[in-house]
Amino acid sequence: MDYAIFEYSHFTNLSSSLRNHSVFIPMFLFSILTALTPTAADTLKSFNVEEAVVVASPKETTQLRHQPLSVSLLDASQLSQRGIQSVGGLTSYVPNFHLPDYGSRITSACYIRGIGSRINTPAVGLYVDNVPYMDKSAYDFRFLDIDRVDVLRGPQGTLYGRNTMGGLIRVFTADPISHQGTDINIGWTSRTAGRRVAATTYLHPADRMGLSIGGYYEGENGFYTNTHTGKKQDGSESAGGKLRWSWRPTDVVKLDWTASYEYSDEDACPYFLTQTQAGNSSTALPKETLKQNRPSSYRRHLFNTGLGVEHRLPHFVLSSITAYQHLNDRLFMDQDFTAADIFSLEQKQYLHSVSEEIALKSPKGKGRWQWTTGLFAMYQYLRTQCPVDFYQDGIAMLNRQLAAVLPSRPAVTLQFTGNQLPFRSRLVTPSVNAALFHQSTLNDLGVKGLALTLGLRVDYDYRELRLQSHTASPIPYHFGLSMGPMMQIETDLAANPALKGNLYDHSWQVLPKAALNYTLPQNKSNVYFSVAKGYRAGGYNIQAYSDLSQNLQQREMMLGVKDFSTETINRLPLPEPVKQNALKGMSAILDKHTPAQPAIQTLAYKPEYTWSYELGTHLNLLGNDLQLDLSTFYMKTRDQQLARFAESGMGRVLVNAGRSRSCGVEVALRSMLLADRLQLAATYGYTQAVFTNYNLGTNQQGGETIDYTDNRVPYVPEHTFSASVDFRQPLQHDFFHAFSVGADVRGAGSVMWNEANTFSQDFYANLAARIGVELAGNVRVEAWARNLTASRYATFSFDSMNRRFAQYNTPRHFGIDVKWHF
């Protein structure tokens, strides 16, 4: 823990220096470039990930590190060394990339450069073997047979469209034509009884044809115990399989089909209660508790498939990607996250997504003009069911809330009398997206090595909401009204609120991009400046329907009370003037506490936009023994989409939070020494993301002005950091062929947990180490340790219903993996 504190102090000083001297960052980059003296031609050091040919992507015409963008590339060996088994494992190893554990796979909140999303549409795109993943509920999947991962930072909207305003993740699996044999991996993890097995085999049924078949199973009991049930609350099991078929019938035609399926079953939302709040004061609990009487869980079926066809013609390359995704899941949450029986939420999603992309691009390395053009179309159908149930403790809480707001003179009582309040809903949200795009690069523009890139995308987005909400049965309640000794009203009534409506919206977006890129002679280094626009689609707050249902419930109850009271008063044997006065007084009291008719239009939120300005360089130094990537960026975001808990504390909503600004720097170093036996790597990212205009106006309850302008954007780490060293020594032995040892440290923080910036997580870091041996018969055994520093920090924290909760990282644990290739 002392290590984390030391690092936080160090990075705090560094961030202050960056804020005070940000004007020198471009000068610093320029000074490095001008100091480089062209040397005699030398063979570039061979990093496997750099050798990936451009044909892996239907839109790329140049290798990524030669392009004007900030990018991180990790090959299969790097992923294996760091134990990265999912997209979330990239956190902090990639500068300014953050995907924390928020309780289950459904909440894959991915952030790059201060841009991200906790719920609804993603702000960072994901492609797997060129197949787009449209819904971020599918982002957290288990890696199997992965060849490399690319992370592109900054808006990628020109080529990849909506929901890539923060960046893009591209995952590529192994090509079955170029791979041979079978791989089997078996592993075990301490403390959580973690077990895993995976296998992939590569077949070649015909010439120029390859087929890979893989599958896996993994499970763990979990680290944290739900003290109410005595069982672990963060355990999980998952299993899945993957097929990839590739065929190259000729030298210019390629077909590639992939299909994958995954089933996962998790104990979800292991949230510790850390403190309670009363009024304006908070009380930290002497002992944090994880105690849910209705344990949260998440189950998911995920299927993806795609067919890619490529035809290389003399003057261009034609490609087509046809993709389909199906997701069927169920999230159950003890929404109060305590032992009290207050209320629960169940969310079931049923998704179908179909997309088609046709692209044309210039052949690699031919001519001064390189270009890419194409069209994209997507249809997505999403049906969501969100049952919300209030139980005895929840009904008692609602009755207390009603009693607190109803008048005592005259005395009005209103109480739920049933044992359960069952709200039901069905929301259908289809969407359509279509686009035309083009990007051109002109090389040697007046000066040898100078290139100009211009791109434009015209994007159309249509979205719709069909809402049906009701209660599973009529809601019984008791009403009492006392207007003097002569007028006492008592009765039992029932309400059956129902809400139904349709909404639709559409928008056109123009997403331009411009970049200047200068390639230095001899050593393939470059410096660039780029400007690009990105956007994230608007949508509907399907999680917030319960607030509308509760308002409608209260309205129906009060209208029922008013009808009954009117009928009762009219039956009383009173003079007409007295009756009219009684009716007038009664109506004034009840109308004051009757909510307006809920409007489903309040569920809509607007698209989010950003303009990004970036200056960077990719350098090959010290005779190409060292790779250095530097970039600095400035992003202006409008209508930023931000997740927050509803004012009632019962559900989450997405709001458009005015404007924000994000600026920072990214550094990545990598070197391979001692004849590639020693690998060194380090990354650092700094992001200052603040609201520049976020005024919520006057609080109706307290009368105070709520203005978050100049506050930091929540959930975004100010710093990310990693450093690693790996050494492999071949041995001249019949049985022991090589041994390896490695270690890495990574950290992130600080992170604000709300817009008010009233609580946060400081910078944290933890250490991992590994040692392996390669044996005869292509067997490798590796032992590893994670979080050797025993650091404890919150990966997520929030306030709800006058309580504060936190989810914590995994504690120190150890494991062993055995890998066999034959």
C-alpha positions in Angstrom: 0.0 0.0 0.0 3.0 2.3 0.6 3.9 1.8 -3.0 0.6 3.0 -4.2 0.8 6.1 -1.9 4.2 6.9 -3.2 3.1 6.6 -6.8 0.1 8.7 -6.2 2.2 11.5 -4.8 4.5 11.3 -7.8 1.8 11.4 -10.4 0.0 14.2 -8.6 3.1 16.3 -8.9 3.4 15.3 -12.6 -0.2 16.2 -13.4 0.3 19.6 -11.8 3.4 20.1 -13.9 1.5 19.1 -17.1 -1.3 21.5 -16.3 1.1 24.3 -15.8 3.3 23.5 -18.8 1.0 22.0 -21.3 2.2 24.5 -23.9 5.6 22.8 -23.9 4.3 19.4 -24.9 4.2 20.1 -28.6 7.6 21.8 -28.3 8.9 18.7 -26.5 7.7 16.4 -29.3 9.2 18.7 -31.9 12.6 18.9 -30.2 12.8 15.1 -30.1 12.2 14.9 -33.8 14.6 17.6 -34.7 17.3 15.9 -32.6 17.0 12.7 -34.6 19.8 12.5 -37.1 19.1 10.1 -40.1 21.4 7.1 -39.9 22.4 4.6 -42.4 19.7 2.2 -43.4 19.1 -0.5 -40.8 16.7 -3.4 -40.6 13.9 -2.5 -38.3 13.6 -4.6 -35.2 11.1 -7.3 -35.7 8.2 -7.0 -33.3 5.7 -9.7 -34.1 2.7 -7.4 -33.7 4.2 -5.0 -36.2 4.4 -7.6 -38.9 0.6 -8.0 -39.1 -0.2 -7.2 -42.7 -2.6 -4.5 -43.6 -4.9 -7.0 -45.3 -6.2 -8.0 -41.8 -8.5 -5.0 -41.9 -10.7 -4.2 -45.0 -10.2 -0.4 -44.4 -6.5 0.0 -43.6 -4.0 0.9 -46.3 -1.0 1.5 -44.0 0.5 -0.2 -40.9 -1.0 1.4 -37.7 2.2 2.9 -36.3 2.8 4.6 -39.7 -0.6 6.3 -39.5 -1.5 9.6 -37.9 -3.1 8.2 -34.7 -2.3 7.1 -31.2 -2.4 3.3 -31.0 -1.3 0.4 -28.8 -0.7 -3.0 -30.2 -0.4 -6.2 -28.2 0.5 -9.6 -29.7 -0.3 -13.0 -28.4 2.9 -13.3 -26.3 2.2 -10.0 -24.5 -1.4 -10.9 -23.8 -0.2 -14.3 -22.3 2.6 -12.8 -20.2 0.2 -10.3 -18.5 -2.6 -12.9 -18.1 -5.0 -10.8 -20.2 -8.1 -12.9 -20.9 -10.6 -10.2 -21.8 -10.9 -6.6 -23.0 -11.0 -5.5 -19.3 -7.5 -7.0 -18.8 -6.1 -4.2 -21.0 -6.8 -1.6 -18.3 -3.7 0.5 -17.6 -1.5 -1.6 -19.9 -2.9 0.7 -22.6 -2.4 4.4 -21.8 -5.6 6.2 -20.8 -7.6 3.0 -21.2 -9.9 2.0 -18.3 -12.5 -0.8 -18.1 -13.1 -1.5 -14.4 -15.2 -4.3 -12.9 -18.6 -2.8 -12.1 -20.3 -5.9 -10.8 -21.1 -8.1 -13.9 -20.4 -8.6 -17.6 -23.4 -6.5 -18.5 -21.7 -3.3 -17.3 -18.7 -3.1 -19.5 -18.0 0.6 -18.9 -15.1 1.4 -21.2 -13.3 4.7 -21.0 -10.6 6.2 -23.3 -9.3 9.8 -22.7 -12.2 10.7 -20.4 -14.9 9.5 -22.9 -16.9 6.5 -21.8 -20.3 5.0 -20.8 -21.6 3.1 -17.8 -25.0 2.3 -19.3 -26.7 2.2 -22.7 -24.7 2.9 -25.9 -20.9 2.5 -25.8 -18.5 5.4 -26.4 -15.7 3.0 -27.5 -16.2 0.6 -30.4 -15.3 -3.1 -30.5 -14.5 -5.3 -33.6 -13.6 -8.9 -33.4 -12.2 -10.3 -36.7 -13.7 -7.3 -38.4 -17.2 -8.1 -37.0 -18.7 -5.2 -35.1 -20.1 -5.7 -31.5 -23.0 -3.3 -31.4 -24.0 -3.6 -27.7 -21.5 -3.1 -24.8 -23.3 -5.9 -22.9 -21.3 -8.2 -25.2 -17.9 -6.5 -24.7 -16.8 -8.6 -21.7 -16.1 -12.0 -23.3 -13.4 -14.5 -22.7 -10.4 -14.4 -25.1 -9.8 -17.6 -27.0 -7.1 -18.1 -29.7 -6.3 -14.4 -29.9 -3.5 -13.4 -32.2 -3.4 -9.6 -31.4 -5.3 -6.7 -30.1 -5.2 -3.1 -31.4 -6.4 -0.1 -29.3 -6.9 3.1 -31.3 -7.4 6.2 -29.2 -9.4 9.2 -30.2 -12.5 9.5 -32.4 -12.6 6.8 -35.2 -15.9 7.9 -36.6 -14.8 8.6 -40.2 -14.1 4.9 -40.9 -16.1 3.2 -38.0 -19.0 5.5 -37.4 -21.1 6.1 -34.3 -20.1 5.0 -30.8 -16.4 5.2 -31.5 -15.9 8.8 -30.2 -13.5 7.6 -27.5 -11.6 5.1 -29.6 -11.8 1.6 -31.0 -10.7 -1.9 -29.9 -9.9 -4.5 -32.6 -9.4 -8.1 -31.7 -8.0 -10.6 -34.2 -8.0 -14.4 -33.7 -5.3 -16.7 -35.2 -5.5 -17.4 -38.9 -6.3 -21.1 -39.3 -4.4 -21.3 -42.6 -1.1 -20.2 -41.1 -1.4 -22.1 -37.8 -0.8 -25.8 -37.2 -1.5 -28.4 -34.6 -3.4 -28.3 -31.3 -3.1 -26.1 -28.2 -4.4 -27.2 -24.8 -4.3 -24.9 -21.7 -5.2 -26.0 -18.1 -5.0 -23.7 -15.1 -5.8 -23.3 -11.4 -6.1 -20.2 -9.1 -5.7 -20.1 -5.3 -8.2 -18.7 -2.8 -11.1 -18.8 -5.2 -10.8 -22.4 -6.4 -10.4 -21.0 -10.0 -10.2 -23.7 -12.7 -10.0 -23.3 -16.4 -9.3 -25.4 -19.5 -9.2 -24.3 -23.1 -8.3 -26.1 -26.4 -8.0 -25.1 -30.0 -7.1 -27.3 -33.0 -6.2 -26.2 -36.5 -7.2 -28.4 -39.4 -6.5 -28.1 -43.1 -9.2 -30.0 -45.0 -8.0 -28.8 -48.4 -5.3 -26.8 -50.0 -5.4 -23.1 -49.1 -8.1 -23.9 -46.6 -7.9 -23.8 -42.8 -10.4 -24.5 -40.0 -9.9 -23.8 -36.3 -12.1 -25.3 -33.6 -11.8 -24.1 -30.0 -13.6 -24.3 -26.7 -13.1 -23.4 -23.1 -14.5 -23.7 -19.6 -13.6 -21.6 -16.6 -15.1 -21.1 -13.1 -14.3 -19.6 -9.8 -16.0 -19.6 -6.4 -15.2 -15.9 -5.7 -13.3 -13.9 -3.1 -16.0 -12.1 -1.2 -18.7 -13.7 1.0 -22.3 -12.5 1.2 -22.7 -12.7 5.0 -26.5 -13.0 4.8 -26.3 -16.2 2.7 -22.8 -17.4 3.7 -22.0 -17.9 0.0 -19.5 -16.1 -2.3 -21.0 -13.1 -4.1 -18.4 -12.8 -6.9 -18.2 -16.3 -8.2 -18.7 -17.2 -11.9 -18.8 -19.9 -14.5 -18.6 -19.6 -18.2 -18.1 -21.8 -21.2 -18.0 -21.3 -25.0 -16.7 -22.3 -28.3 -15.4 -20.8 -31.5 -15.1 -21.7 -35.2 -13.1 -20.0 -37.9 -12.9 -21.1 -41.5 -10.7 -19.5 -44.0 -10.3 -20.3 -47.7 -8.2 -18.7 -50.4 -9.4 -20.4 -53.6 -7.1 -18.1 -55.6 -4.3 -15.6 -55.0 -6.8 -12.7 -55.1 -9.9 -14.1 -53.4 -10.3 -14.8 -49.7 -13.3 -16.0 -47.6 -13.3 -15.9 -43.9 -16.2 -17.1 -41.7 -16.2 -16.9 -37.9 -18.8 -18.1 -35.3 -18.6 -18.0 -31.5 -20.9 -18.8 -28.6 -20.5 -18.1 -24.9 -22.6 -18.8 -21.9 -21.8 -17.2 -18.5 -23.4 -17.4 -15.1 -22.2 -14.9 -12.4 -22.9 -14.0 -8.8 -23.1 -10.3 -9.5 -22.9 -6.9 -7.7 -20.6 -7.7 -4.7 -21.2 -4.2 -3.3 -20.0 -3.5 0.3 -22.0 -1.0 2.4 -19.4 1.4 3.6 -21.4 4.3 5.2 -24.8 5.6 5.9 -26.1 9.2 5.5 -28.6 11.1 7.6 -29.4 14.7 6.4 -26.1 16.4 5.5 -23.9 14.1 7.6 -22.4 10.8 6.8 -21.3 8.0 9.2 -18.6 5.5 8.2 -19.5 2.0 9.3 -17.0 0.4 11.8 -17.0 -2.7 9.6 -18.0 -2.7 5.9 -20.6 -5.3 5.1 -21.6 -7.3 2.1 -25.1 -8.5 2.9 -27.8 -9.0 0.3 -30.9 -11.0 1.3 -31.8 -11.5 -2.4 -28.3 -12.2 -4.0 -27.7 -10.5 -7.3 -26.9 -12.6 -10.4 -26.3 -12.3 -14.1 -26.7 -14.9 -16.9 -25.9 -14.4 -20.6 -26.1 -16.2 -23.9 -23.9 -14.6 -26.5 -23.6 -15.6 -30.2 -21.7 -13.8 -32.9 -21.0 -14.8 -36.5 -19.6 -13.0 -39.5 -18.6 -13.7 -43.1 -15.8 -11.7 -44.8 -15.2 -11.8 -48.5 -12.3 -10.1 -50.2 -11.4 -9.8 -53.9 -8.1 -8.2 -54.9 -8.4 -6.5 -58.3 -5.6 -4.7 -60.2 -6.6 -1.2 -59.1 -8.5 -1.8 -55.9 -9.5 -4.3 -53.2 -13.2 -5.1 -52.7 -14.4 -6.5 -49.4 -17.6 -7.3 -47.7 -18.4 -8.1 -44.0 -21.8 -9.5 -43.1 -22.3 -9.9 -39.4 -25.0 -11.1 -37.0 -25.1 -10.9 -33.2 -27.6 -12.4 -30.7 -27.7 -11.7 -27.0 -30.1 -13.1 -24.5 -29.4 -12.3 -20.8 -30.9 -11.8 -17.4 -29.7 -9.5 -14.6 -31.3 -9.8 -11.2 -30.3 -7.2 -8.6 -31.1 -6.7 -4.9 -31.5 -3.1 -5.7 -31.0 -1.9 -2.1 -27.9 -4.1 -1.8 -28.6 -4.8 1.9 -30.2 -7.4 4.1 -33.4 -5.4 4.3 -36.2 -6.7 2.0 -36.8 -3.4 0.1 -37.0 -4.0 -3.6 -35.4 -5.8 -6.5 -34.9 -5.3 -10.2 -34.8 -7.9 -12.9 -33.7 -6.9 -16.4 -34.0 -9.3 -19.4 -32.5 -8.4 -22.7 -33.2 -10.1 -26.1 -31.1 -8.6 -28.9 -30.7 -9.3 -32.6 -28.3 -7.2 -34.7 -27.5 -7.5 -38.4 -24.9 -5.4 -40.2 -23.4 -5.2 -43.7 -20.3 -3.3 -44.7 -18.9 -3.0 -48.2 -15.5 -1.3 -48.7 -13.2 -0.5 -51.5 -9.6 0.5 -50.9 -6.4 1.0 -52.9 -3.9 -1.8 -53.1 -1.2 -1.6 -50.4 1.9 0.4 -51.4 0.8 1.4 -54.9 1.0 5.1 -55.9 1.0 8.3 -54.0 -2.8 8.2 -53.5 -4.1 5.7 -51.0 -7.9 5.7 -50.3 -10.7 3.8 -48.7 -14.4 4.2 -49.4 -17.5 2.3 -48.5 -21.0 2.0 -47.1 -22.4 0.5 -43.9 -25.9 -0.5 -42.8 -27.1 -1.9 -39.5 -30.4 -3.0 -37.9 -30.7 -3.8 -34.3 -33.8 -5.1 -32.4 -33.7 -5.0 -28.6 -36.5 -6.1 -26.3 -36.1 -5.4 -22.6 -38.3 -6.5 -19.8 -37.7 -4.8 -16.4 -39.8 -6.2 -13.5 -39.4 -4.2 -10.3 -40.8 -5.6 -7.1 -41.2 -3.9 -3.7 -41.3 -6.1 -0.7 -42.4 -5.6 2.9 -39.5 -3.4 4.0 -39.9 -1.4 0.8 -43.6 -1.0 1.2 -43.0 0.3 4.8 -40.4 2.7 3.4 -42.9 4.0 0.8 -45.6 4.4 3.5 -43.2 6.5 5.6 -42.4 8.6 2.6 -46.1 9.2 1.9 -46.7 10.0 5.6 -43.9 12.6 5.5 -45.4 14.6 2.7 -49.2 14.3 3.4 -50.8 17.1 5.5 -51.7 16.6 9.2 -54.4 19.4 9.1 -56.7 18.1 7.8 -55.3 14.7 8.5 -54.7 12.6 5.4 -53.5 9.0 5.5 -52.5 6.9 2.5 -50.9 3.5 3.0 -50.1 0.5 0.8 -51.7 -2.6 2.4 -50.4 -5.4 0.3 -47.2 -7.5 0.8 -45.7 -6.7 -2.6 -45.8 -4.1 -5.3 -45.1 -5.8 -8.7 -44.3 -3.3 -11.5 -43.9 -4.9 -15.0 -42.7 -3.4 -18.3 -41.9 -4.3 -21.8 -39.7 -2.0 -23.8 -38.8 -2.5 -27.5 -36.0 -0.2 -28.9 -35.2 -0.9 -32.5 -32.6 1.2 -34.3 -31.2 1.6 -37.7 -27.8 3.1 -38.8 -26.5 3.7 -42.3 -23.5 5.5 -43.5 -21.3 6.4 -46.5 -17.6 7.1 -45.9 -14.4 8.0 -47.7 -10.8 8.6 -46.7 -7.9 9.6 -48.9 -4.2 10.0 -48.2 -1.9 12.0 -50.5 1.7 11.0 -50.0 4.8 13.2 -50.7 2.7 16.3 -50.7 5.3 18.9 -51.9 7.9 17.4 -49.5 9.0 13.8 -49.6 7.5 12.0 -46.6 4.7 14.5 -46.0 1.2 13.1 -46.3 -2.2 14.7 -46.0 -5.2 12.6 -44.9 -8.8 13.8 -45.5 -11.9 11.8 -44.6 -15.6 12.3 -44.3 -18.5 10.1 -43.2 -22.2 10.9 -43.5 -24.1 8.9 -40.9 -27.9 8.4 -40.4 -29.3 7.1 -37.1 -32.9 6.1 -36.4 -34.1 5.0 -32.9 -37.5 4.1 -31.5 -39.1 3.2 -28.2 -42.3 1.2 -27.7 -43.2 1.1 -24.0 -45.8 -0.9 -22.1 -45.8 -0.7 -18.3 -48.3 -2.0 -15.8 -48.6 -3.8 -12.5 -49.0 -7.5 -12.3 -52.1 -7.1 -10.2 -54.1 -4.2 -8.7 -52.3 -2.4 -5.9 -54.4 -2.3 -2.7 -54.1 0.7 -0.4 -55.9 2.4 2.5 -57.1 6.0 2.5 -58.2 8.1 5.4 -59.3 11.8 5.6 -60.4 13.7 8.7 -62.0 17.1 8.2 -63.5 17.5 11.6 -65.7 15.3 13.8 -68.5 15.4 11.3 -66.4 14.3 8.3 -64.4 11.1 8.8 -63.6 9.1 5.7 -61.9 5.7 5.8 -61.8 3.1 2.9 -59.7 0.5 1.1 -59.1 1.1 -2.6 -57.0 -0.4 -5.4 -55.0 1.2 -8.2 -54.0 -0.4 -11.5 -51.6 2.1 -13.2 -50.7 1.4 -16.9 -48.4 3.4 -19.1 -48.1 3.0 -22.9 -46.5 5.0 -25.6 -44.2 5.2 -28.6 -41.3 7.5 -29.3 -39.0 7.8 -32.3 -36.2 10.1 -33.3 -33.5 10.3 -36.0 -30.4 12.4 -36.7 -27.9 13.0 -39.4 -24.2 13.4 -38.6 -21.3 14.5 -40.7 -18.0 13.2 -39.3 -14.9 14.8 -40.9 -11.2 14.0 -40.3 -8.0 15.7 -41.4 -4.4 14.8 -40.6 -0.9 15.8 -41.6 1.7 13.0 -41.2 5.5 13.4 -41.8 7.6 10.3 -42.1 11.3 10.7 -41.2 13.8 9.2 -43.7 15.7 6.0 -43.0 14.1 4.8 -39.7 10.4 4.9 -40.4 9.6 7.3 -37.6 6.8 9.8 -38.1 5.1 12.9 -36.5 1.5 13.8 -37.1 -1.3 16.2 -36.3 -4.9 15.3 -36.6 -8.4 16.8 -36.2 -11.5 14.5 -36.0 -15.1 14.5 -34.9 -16.9 11.7 -33.2 -20.4 11.1 -31.8 -22.3 8.7 -29.7 -25.9 7.9 -30.6 -28.8 9.1 -28.5 -31.4 6.8 -27.1 -33.9 6.1 -24.3 -33.5 5.5 -20.5 -35.2 2.1 -20.3 -33.9 1.7 -16.7 -35.7 4.9 -15.6 -39.2 3.6 -16.5 -39.8 2.6 -12.8 -39.7 6.2 -11.7 -42.4 7.0 -14.2 -44.4 4.0 -13.0 -44.1 5.1 -9.4 -45.3 8.6 -10.3 -48.2 7.1 -12.2 -48.9 4.8 -9.3 -49.1 7.8 -6.9 -51.2 9.7 -9.4 -53.7 6.9 -9.8 -54.0 6.5 -6.1 -54.7 10.2 -5.5 -57.2 10.3 -8.4 -58.9 7.2 -6.9 -58.9 9.0 -3.5 -60.4 12.1 -5.0 -63.2 10.2 -6.8 -64.1 8.3 -3.7 -64.0 11.4 -1.5 -66.1 13.4 -4.0 -68.7 10.6 -4.1 -68.7 10.3 -0.3 -69.1 14.0 0.4 -71.9 14.2 -2.1 -73.8 11.5 -0.2 -73.6 13.3 3.1 -76.8 15.0 4.4 -75.3 18.5 4.4 -76.4 21.8 3.0 -75.2 22.4 -0.5 -72.9 25.3 0.3 -71.2 23.2 3.0 -70.8 20.4 0.5 -69.2 22.7 -2.1 -66.8 24.2 0.5 -65.9 20.6 1.6 -65.3 19.5 -2.0 -63.3 22.6 -2.7 -61.1 22.1 0.3 -60.7 18.4 -0.3 -59.7 19.0 -3.9 -57.1 21.6 -3.1 -55.5 19.2 -0.6 -55.5 16.2 -2.9 -54.5 18.1 -6.1 -51.4 19.5 -4.3 -50.2 15.9 -3.8 -51.2 14.5 -7.1 -48.3 14.2 -9.6 -48.8 15.3 -13.2 -49.3 12.7 -15.9 -45.9 11.1 -16.6 -44.5 11.9 -20.0 -42.4 9.2 -21.7 -40.6 11.9 -23.6 -38.5 12.4 -20.5 -36.9 9.0 -21.2 -35.1 10.3 -24.3 -31.5 11.6 -24.2 -29.6 13.4 -27.0 -26.5 12.3 -29.0 -23.1 13.2 -27.7 -20.5 15.0 -29.8 -16.7 15.6 -29.5 -14.0 17.4 -31.5 -10.5 16.0 -31.0 -7.2 17.7 -31.7 -4.1 15.4 -31.5 -0.3 15.8 -31.9 1.9 12.8 -31.7 4.8 10.8 -33.0 6.0 7.2 -33.4 9.8 6.9 -33.0 12.3 4.1 -33.6 15.4 5.0 -31.6 18.8 3.7 -30.7 19.3 1.8 -33.9 15.7 0.7 -33.7 16.2 -1.0 -30.4 13.6 1.2 -28.8 10.1 2.2 -29.8 8.7 5.4 -28.4 5.1 6.6 -28.9 4.1 10.1 -27.7 0.8 11.9 -28.1 -1.0 14.9 -26.6 -4.7 15.6 -27.2 -7.4 18.1 -26.5 -11.1 17.1 -26.8 -14.2 19.3 -26.6 -17.4 17.4 -25.8 -21.0 18.6 -26.1 -24.1 17.0 -24.6 -21.9 14.5 -22.7 -24.0 11.5 -21.7 -23.5 10.7 -18.0 -25.0 7.9 -15.9 -26.4 8.7 -12.5 -28.8 7.3 -10.0 -32.4 8.6 -10.2 -33.3 11.2 -7.5 -35.5 8.5 -5.9 -32.5 6.2 -5.7 -34.5 3.6 -7.5 -32.8 3.1 -10.8 -30.3 4.8 -13.1 -30.7 7.4 -15.7 -28.6 8.8 -18.5 -28.5 12.6 -18.8 -26.8 15.0 -21.1 -24.4 16.9 -19.0 -23.7 20.1 -20.9 -20.1 20.5 -22.1 -16.8 19.1 -21.0 -13.1 19.3 -21.9 -10.5 16.5 -21.9 -6.8 17.0 -22.4 -3.8 14.9 -21.7 -0.7 13.0 -22.8 0.2 9.4 -23.6 3.6 7.8 -23.6 4.5 4.2 -24.5 8.0 2.7 -24.5 9.0 -0.8 -25.8 12.4 -2.4 -26.3 13.7 -5.9 -27.1 17.3 -6.5 -26.1 19.8 -9.3 -25.7 18.9 -10.9 -29.0 15.2 -10.5 -28.2 15.5 -12.4 -24.9 14.8 -9.3 -22.7 11.6 -7.3 -23.2 11.0 -4.0 -21.5 7.8 -2.0 -21.7 6.2 1.0 -20.0 3.1 3.1 -20.6 1.7 6.3 -19.0 -1.5 8.2 -19.6 -2.7 11.4 -18.1 -6.3 12.7 -18.6 -7.7 15.9 -17.2 -11.5 15.7 -18.0 -13.6 18.5 -16.5 -17.0 20.0 -17.1 -16.9 23.4 -18.7 -20.7 24.0 -18.5 -22.9 21.8 -16.3 -25.4 23.9 -14.3 -28.5 22.0 -13.0 -30.2 25.1 -11.7 -31.9 25.3 -8.3 -32.6 22.3 -6.2 -36.4 22.2 -5.5 -35.9 20.7 -2.0 -33.1 22.8 -0.6 -33.3 25.9 -2.8 -29.6 25.8 -3.5 -28.0 26.2 -7.0 -26.3 23.0 -8.2 -23.4 23.8 -10.6 -20.8 21.2 -11.4 -18.9 23.5 -13.8 -15.1 23.0 -13.4 -15.6 19.7 -11.6 -13.9 16.5 -12.9 -15.9 14.1 -15.0 -16.6 11.0 -12.8 -15.4 7.5 -13.4 -12.4 8.7 -15.4 -8.9 8.0 -13.9 -6.6 10.9 -14.0 -3.5 8.7 -14.5 -2.9 5.2 -15.9 0.5 3.6 -15.6 2.2 0.3 -16.3 5.8 -1.1 -16.5 6.9 -4.6 -17.3 10.0 -6.7 -17.8 10.2 -10.2 -19.2 13.3 -12.4 -19.7 13.5 -15.7 -21.5 16.7 -17.8 -21.6 16.9 -20.8 -24.0 18.7 -23.9 -22.6 20.8 -26.5 -24.2 19.1 -29.4 -22.5 17.1 -32.4 -23.8 14.2 -31.9 -21.3 14.4 -28.3 -20.2 14.3 -26.1 -23.3 14.0 -22.6 -21.7 13.0 -20.7 -18.6 11.4 -17.3 -18.3 10.7 -14.8 -15.6 8.7 -11.6 -15.6 7.1 -8.9 -13.5 4.8 -5.9 -14.1 3.2 -3.1 -12.1 0.2 -1.2 -13.2 -2.0 1.4 -11.6 -4.7 4.1 -12.1 -6.3 7.0 -10.3 -7.5 9.2 -8.9 -11.2 8.5 -9.9 -14.1 10.7 -8.9 -17.3 8.8 -8.2 -19.9 11.6 -8.7 -20.4 14.9 -10.5 -20.1 16.8 -7.2 -16.6 15.3 -6.7 -17.4 14.7 -3.0 -15.8 11.2 -2.9 -13.1 9.4 -4.9 -10.6 6.7 -5.2 -6.9 7.7 -4.9 -4.2 6.4 -7.2 -3.5 2.7 -6.7 -1.0 0.2 -8.0 -0.4 -3.5 -7.7 2.4 -5.8 -8.6 2.3 -9.1 -10.6 5.1 -11.7 -11.2 5.5 -14.9 -13.2 8.0 -17.6 -13.8 7.9 -20.3 -16.4 9.7 -23.3 -17.9 9.5 -24.8 -21.3 9.8 -28.6 -21.5 10.3 -31.2 -24.1 7.2 -32.0 -26.1 6.2 -28.3 -26.4 4.9 -28.2 -22.8 5.1 -24.9 -20.9 4.4 -24.6 -17.2 4.0 -21.1 -15.7 3.3 -20.0 -12.1 2.2 -16.5 -11.4 1.1 -14.1 -8.6 -1.3 -11.2 -8.9 -1.6 -8.2 -6.6 1.5 -9.0 -4.6 1.3 -5.6 -3.0 -2.0 -6.6 -1.4 -3.5 -3.3 -2.5 -7.1 -2.7 -1.7 -9.1 -0.1 -3.7 -12.6 0.5 -5.0 -13.2 -0.4 -8.6 -16.7 1.2 -8.3 -18.5 3.3 -5.6 -21.8 5.1 -5.5 -24.5 6.6 -3.2 -28.0 5.2 -3.2 -30.9 5.6 -0.8 -28.7 7.5 1.7 -26.1 4.8 1.7 -22.7 4.5 0.2 -21.5 1.3 -1.5 -18.2 0.1 -3.0 -16.9 -2.8 -5.0 -13.3 -3.8 -4.3 -10.6 -5.3 -6.4 -9.5 -8.9 -6.2 -7.0 -9.6 -3.3 -3.6 -11.2 -3.6 -3.8 -14.6 -5.3 -1.6 -17.2 -7.1 -2.1 -19.5 -10.0 -0.5 -22.1 -12.3 -1.0 -22.7 -16.0 0.1 -25.7 -18.1 0.1 -25.2 -21.9 0.7 -28.0 -24.4 1.1 -27.6 -28.2 1.3 -30.7 -30.4 
